[in-house]
Amino acid sequence: MNAPPAALLDARYQVGPVLARGGMSTVYRGTDTRLDRPVAIKVMEPRLAADPAFRARFEREARSAARIDHPAVVDVHDQGDDSGVDGPVLFLVMELVDGGTLRDVLRARGPLGVPAAIAVMEQVLSGLAEAHRLGMVHRDVKPENVLISRTGEVKVADFGLVTAAAQAGSSHAGMILGTVAYLSPEQVATGTADARSDVYAAGVVLYELLTGAPPYTGDTAISVAYRHVNSDVPAPSLIAGDVPPELDDVVVRATRRDPAVRPADAAALLADLRRVAARLEVPRVPVPVPPARPEEEQDTLPAGPQRVPARLGGTAVHPAPLDGPGGTRAMARPDDEPPAHVRARRRGRRVFAVWIAVILALALAVGVSTWWLGTGRWTAMPALVGLEQSAAQQLLAEADLVASVATAHDDALAAGLVAATDPAPDARLLRGSTVQLTVSSGRPTVPTVTSGTTIAAAEQAVRDAGLTPVRATAADEYSDSVPEGAVIRTEPDAGTALPVGGPVTLVVSRGHEPEPERVRVPLLIGERFEDAEEMLDDLGLDAEEQSGFPFHRENGRVVGQEPGPGSLVDEGTTITLDTL
């Protein structure tokens, strides 16, 4: 029997066979009939498509994802909606990558080894780095969302779809179980995510490429989530002995529980990875490609007014073909119905699936309640020292903590950076607790002390500036404008940056400088020079010897003096003595 004719979505996209199925969507191979090019068509699960909040968020996320123009990111061509037998159909049209997923590669090969793991992660991180540069966060980085073509091209897919589901209030057990192995601690604890959350997930993916399995597994999503929140991701070399310590460090840094100590974004992690690869001289190898898959069932969509399958997103169904120009559905013959025991078995499977879903939902609710009553009320104090105040406050808000800010001088940190926290990093706190942030105001500077300020006021101003006032009598000066006992200025000058507690000398006025005493110059002619010098010294005067004769006698006699005998001069004046 021939397959039914392919459907058209939005009167443009011809839908072909199923390529992949997931908890939120089914991906079909398709053709853009307007541009005559192959595409991949992701059709969202009907329950999500019927949610108005999800539809609005889906459209916004699709527009954002379409902005990313990078060879390592799957191109988003279009998004739209149509109507189907079971209700609205919401779809995304994307670049068709002829190949498979990184998960297919891992299933076929197990651990990839260091060169191949680096080859894959370089392209993954390049695509994420472009998204981060544009302010976008993926939030669901995992091997299933990394596509690899038959020619070794690596492309990151599904930007924003998890965000659309989460922010629309939707949930799905399959989505949770499929994603939790790569969720960052902050996504588990608070639901918030930024570029560092993608870095964490990328670090877990790199761990899996090196070891063959993610670091944490468990029977329930809650048990795995608990490990992410409360345990550090171990070094890959504990499982894979060929992993060098330098690559261990890259994984460990990327998967720190505290986002503040991870690389800031995918570009930073990519730079770390490339530095390590260059230092270790890791050989460049081709990206491993997915294994060739067997010929898949050619699921197609029926034509006609609805133009969509009876059930998109579940097991593929081939509805009865349409007959007649009006699209009247041809009735199936009774002998086409499956036997009663087959129908009963199908009903039993559906009932069993419903019970499994109920049990999973109950287990998840109990697990979340237990987690909240046990560890969920608690959060970890992030490491904030050295961060900008605004970034530190943002991290505290994401950890459900409240900041109380004080400022203090600091010799090592520039103004505006966090110098200390109380409590210390990694402290266990109840959500909503207040954290004291001490923010650096930089090195203290000498305050401006106005001439004429009292000593006490000047000393207090210096202390208030975080410096130490110093008095030194030798530094005091006479002043005609500043009263005696008041401060003239500071040394060093106002505005000079000093270490915390550095000394600042206060220069204090001695008042008006006294008039010098007048001294009468004695008669010194005929005296030996040394005797004359001693006589002048006793009077507070200085002696200077000069000789205008061609020869000079040691300690000669004074034959002339200036000023002359009997002159009145100021104390300290120099008397010139001519000797022979």
Residue pairs with C-beta under 8 A, 6 or more apart in sequence:
3 298
3 300
3 318
4 300
4 301
4 302
4 303
4 318
4 319
4 321
5 300
5 302
5 303
6 14
6 15
6 16
6 300
6 301
6 303
7 14
7 15
7 300
7 301
7 302
7 303
7 307
7 308
7 309
8 14
8 15
8 33
8 303
8 307
9 15
9 30
9 41
9 80
9 82
9 89
9 91
9 307
9 308
10 80
10 81
10 82
10 91
12 32
12 33
12 34
13 30
13 31
13 32
13 33
13 39
13 41
13 78
13 91
13 93
14 30
14 31
14 33
15 28
15 30
15 41
15 300
15 301
15 309
16 28
16 29
16 30
16 31
16 298
16 299
16 300
17 28
17 29
17 296
17 297
17 298
17 299
17 300
18 26
18 27
18 28
18 29
18 296
18 297
18 299
18 316
19 27
19 28
19 29
19 40
19 296
20 26
20 27
20 101
21 27
21 313
22 144
22 174
22 175
22 178
23 45
23 172
23 173
23 174
23 175
23 178
24 44
24 45
24 48
24 161
24 165
24 172
24 174
24 175
25 42
25 43
25 44
25 45
25 161
25 313
26 42
26 43
26 45
26 312
26 313
26 314
27 40
27 41
27 42
27 43
28 40
28 41
28 43
28 299
28 301
29 38
29 40
29 41
29 96
30 38
30 39
30 40
30 41
30 93
30 96
31 37
31 38
31 39
32 38
32 39
32 77
32 93
38 96
39 77
39 93
39 94
39 95
39 96
40 74
40 93
40 94
40 95
40 96
40 97
41 91
41 92
41 93
41 94
42 91
42 92
42 94
43 89
43 90
43 91
43 312
43 313
44 54
44 58
44 89
44 90
44 91
44 92
44 313
45 172
45 312
45 313
46 84
46 86
46 87
46 88
46 89
46 311
46 312
46 313
47 170
48 54
48 58
48 90
48 165
48 168
48 170
49 55
49 81
49 87
49 88
49 89
49 90
50 87
50 88
51 168
51 169
51 170
53 167
53 168
53 169
53 170
54 90
54 164
54 165
54 168
54 170
55 81
55 88
55 90
56 168
57 163
57 164
57 167
57 168
58 79
58 90
58 92
58 161
58 164
58 168
59 79
60 164
61 159
61 160
61 161
61 163
61 164
62 76
62 79
62 92
62 160
63 79
64 136
64 159
64 160
65 76
65 136
65 159
65 160
66 75
66 76
66 77
67 134
67 136
68 76
68 127
68 130
68 131
68 134
68 136
68 159
69 75
69 130
70 126
70 127
70 130
70 131
71 127
71 153
71 155
72 123
72 124
72 126
72 127
72 130
72 154
72 155
72 156
73 127
73 130
73 131
73 155
73 156
73 157
73 159
74 94
74 95
74 97
74 147
74 155
74 156
74 157
74 158
75 94
75 95
76 92
76 93
76 94
76 95
76 159
77 93
77 94
77 95
78 92
78 93
79 90
79 91
79 92
79 93
80 90
80 91
80 93
81 88
81 89
81 90
81 91
82 88
82 89
82 91
82 307
82 308
83 89
83 306
83 308
84 306
84 307
84 308
84 309
84 310
84 312
85 306
85 308
85 309
85 310
85 311
85 319
86 310
86 311
86 312
89 308
89 312
94 157
95 155
97 147
97 148
97 149
97 153
97 155
97 157
98 149
98 150
99 147
99 148
99 149
99 150
99 153
99 289
99 290
100 147
100 148
100 289
100 290
100 291
100 293
101 143
101 144
101 145
101 146
101 147
101 148
101 290
102 120
102 143
102 144
102 146
102 147
102 148
102 154
102 205
102 209
103 143
103 144
104 148
104 290
104 291
104 293
105 112
105 143
105 148
105 288
105 289
105 290
105 291
106 112
106 143
106 208
106 209
106 212
108 290
108 291
109 288
110 212
111 209
111 210
111 211
111 212
111 240
112 120
112 209
112 210
112 288
113 210
113 242
114 210
114 242
114 243
114 244
114 247
114 280
114 282
115 282
115 283
115 284
115 285
116 209
116 285
116 287
116 288
117 206
117 209
117 210
118 273
118 277
118 282
119 284
119 285
119 286
119 287
120 146
120 148
120 154
120 209
120 287
120 288
121 202
121 205
121 206
121 209
121 273
122 270
122 273
122 274
123 153
123 154
123 155
123 287
124 141
124 146
124 154
124 156
124 202
124 205
125 202
125 266
125 267
125 269
125 270
125 273
126 266
126 270
127 154
127 155
127 156
128 138
128 141
128 156
128 198
128 202
128 265
128 266
129 265
129 266
129 267
129 270
131 137
131 138
131 156
131 159
131 266
132 195
132 198
132 265
132 266
132 267
133 267
136 159
136 160
137 163
137 193
137 194
137 195
137 197
137 198
138 145
138 156
138 158
138 159
138 160
138 198
138 201
139 160
139 162
139 163
139 187
139 193
139 197
139 198
140 158
140 161
140 162
140 179
140 182
140 201
141 156
141 182
141 198
141 201
141 202
141 205
142 178
142 179
142 181
142 182
142 201
142 205
143 205
143 208
144 178
145 156
145 157
145 158
146 154
146 155
146 156
146 157
146 205
147 154
147 155
147 156
147 157
148 154
148 155
148 287
148 288
148 289
148 290
149 155
149 289
150 289
150 290
151 289
152 286
152 287
152 288
152 289
153 287
154 287
162 175
162 179
165 171
165 172
165 175
166 191
173 357
173 360
173 361
173 364
176 221
176 364
177 221
180 188
180 221
180 224
180 225
180 228
181 204
181 214
181 216
181 217
181 224
182 200
182 201
182 204
182 205
182 214
183 201
183 225
183 228
184 193
184 196
184 197
184 200
184 201
184 228
184 259
185 200
185 228
185 229
185 257
186 192
186 193
186 197
186 259
186 398
186 399
187 193
187 197
188 225
188 228
188 229
189 229
189 376
189 379
189 399
190 379
190 398
190 399
190 400
192 398
194 259
195 264
195 265
195 266
196 259
196 262
196 263
196 264
196 265
197 259
198 265
198 266
199 254
199 262
199 263
199 264
199 265
199 266
199 268
199 269
200 254
200 255
200 256
200 259
200 262
202 254
202 266
202 269
203 233
203 250
203 251
203 253
203 254
203 255
203 262
203 269
204 214
204 215
204 233
204 255
206 236
206 250
206 251
206 254
206 273
207 214
207 215
207 233
207 236
207 251
207 255
208 214
208 215
210 236
210 239
210 240
210 243
210 247
210 251
211 236
211 239
211 240
212 239
212 240
213 239
215 227
215 233
215 234
215 255
216 224
216 227
216 228
216 231
217 224
218 224
218 227
220 363
220 364
220 367
221 364
221 367
222 363
222 364
222 367
222 368
222 370
222 371
223 367
225 371
226 371
226 375
228 257
229 257
229 375
230 375
232 252
232 255
232 256
232 257
233 251
233 252
233 255
235 243
235 248
235 251
235 252
236 243
236 247
236 248
236 251
237 243
237 244
237 245
237 248
244 280
246 276
246 279
246 280
247 276
247 280
249 276
250 269
250 272
250 273
250 276
253 261
253 262
253 263
253 272
254 262
254 263
254 269
254 272
255 262
256 262
257 380
258 380
258 382
258 383
258 425
258 426
259 382
259 395
259 398
260 382
260 383
260 384
260 387
260 395
261 383
262 269
263 269
263 272
276 282
297 316
299 309
299 316
299 318
300 318
301 307
301 308
301 309
302 309
302 319
302 321
302 322
303 322
304 322
304 327
304 329
305 327
309 316
309 317
309 319
310 317
310 319
311 317
319 329
320 329
320 330
320 331
320 332
321 330
322 328
322 329
322 330
323 329
323 330
337 343
338 346
368 376
377 430
377 431
378 428
378 429
378 430
378 431
379 399
379 400
379 401
379 428
379 429
379 430
379 431
380 399
380 426
380 427
380 428
380 429
381 399
381 401
381 421
381 423
381 424
381 425
381 426
381 427
381 428
381 429
381 435
382 395
382 396
382 399
382 425
383 425
383 426
384 392
384 395
384 396
384 418
384 421
384 425
384 437
385 418
385 419
385 420
385 421
385 425
386 413
386 417
386 418
387 395
387 417
387 418
388 416
388 417
388 418
389 405
389 416
389 417
389 418
389 437
389 439
392 403
392 418
392 437
393 403
393 405
393 437
396 402
396 403
396 435
396 437
397 403
399 431
400 431
400 432
401 429
401 431
401 432
401 433
401 434
401 435
402 432
402 433
402 434
402 435
403 434
403 435
403 437
404 434
404 435
404 436
404 437
405 437
405 439
406 436
406 437
406 438
406 439
407 438
407 439
407 440
407 441
408 419
408 420
408 438
408 439
408 440
408 441
409 440
409 441
409 442
409 443
409 444
409 466
409 500
410 417
410 419
410 440
410 441
410 442
410 443
410 500
411 443
411 499
411 500
413 419
413 440
413 442
414 440
414 442
415 440
415 441
415 442
416 439
416 440
417 439
417 440
418 437
418 438
418 439
418 440
419 438
419 439
419 440
420 437
420 438
421 435
421 436
421 437
421 438
422 435
422 436
422 438
423 429
423 435
429 435
442 497
443 497
443 498
443 499
443 500
444 465
444 466
444 467
444 497
444 498
444 499
444 500
444 502
445 465
445 494
445 495
445 496
445 497
445 498
446 462
446 465
446 467
446 490
446 492
446 493
446 494
446 495
446 496
446 498
446 504
447 461
447 462
447 464
447 465
447 467
447 490
447 494
448 494
448 495
449 458
449 461
449 462
449 487
449 489
449 490
449 494
449 506
451 481
451 482
451 486
451 487
451 488
451 489
452 482
452 483
452 486
452 487
453 461
453 486
453 487
454 485
454 486
454 487
455 471
455 485
455 486
455 487
455 506
455 508
458 469
458 487
458 490
458 506
459 469
459 506
462 468
462 469
462 490
462 504
462 506
463 469
466 500
466 501
467 498
467 500
467 501
467 502
467 503
467 504
468 501
468 502
468 503
468 504
469 503
469 504
469 506
470 503
470 504
470 505
470 506
471 505
471 506
471 508
472 505
475 491
475 505
475 506
475 507
475 508
476 507
476 508
476 509
476 510
477 488
477 507
477 508
477 509
477 510
478 509
478 510
478 511
478 512
478 513
479 488
479 509
479 510
479 511
479 512
480 512
480 513
482 488
482 509
483 509
483 511
484 509
484 510
484 511
485 508
485 509
485 511
486 508
486 509
487 506
487 507
487 508
487 509
488 507
488 508
488 509
489 507
490 504
490 505
490 506
490 507
491 504
491 505
491 507
492 498
492 504
498 504
516 570
516 571
516 572
517 540
517 570
517 571
518 568
518 569
518 570
518 571
519 539
519 540
519 541
519 568
519 569
519 570
519 571
519 573
520 566
520 567
520 568
521 541
521 561
521 563
521 564
521 565
521 566
521 567
521 568
521 569
521 575
522 535
522 536
522 539
522 565
523 565
523 566
524 532
524 535
524 536
524 558
524 561
524 565
524 575
524 577
525 558
525 559
525 560
525 561
525 565
526 557
526 558
527 535
527 557
527 558
528 555
528 556
528 557
528 558
529 543
529 545
529 555
529 556
529 557
529 558
529 577
529 579
530 555
532 543
532 558
532 577
533 543
533 577
536 542
536 543
536 575
537 543
539 571
540 571
540 572
541 569
541 571
541 572
541 573
541 574
541 575
542 572
542 573
542 574
542 575
543 574
543 575
543 577
544 574
544 575
544 576
544 577
545 577
545 579
546 576
546 577
546 578
546 579
547 556
547 578
547 579
547 580
548 578
549 580
552 579
553 579
553 580
556 579
556 580
557 579
557 580
558 577
558 578
558 579
559 578
559 579
559 580
560 577
560 578
561 575
561 576
561 577
561 578
562 575
562 576
563 569
563 573
563 575
569 575
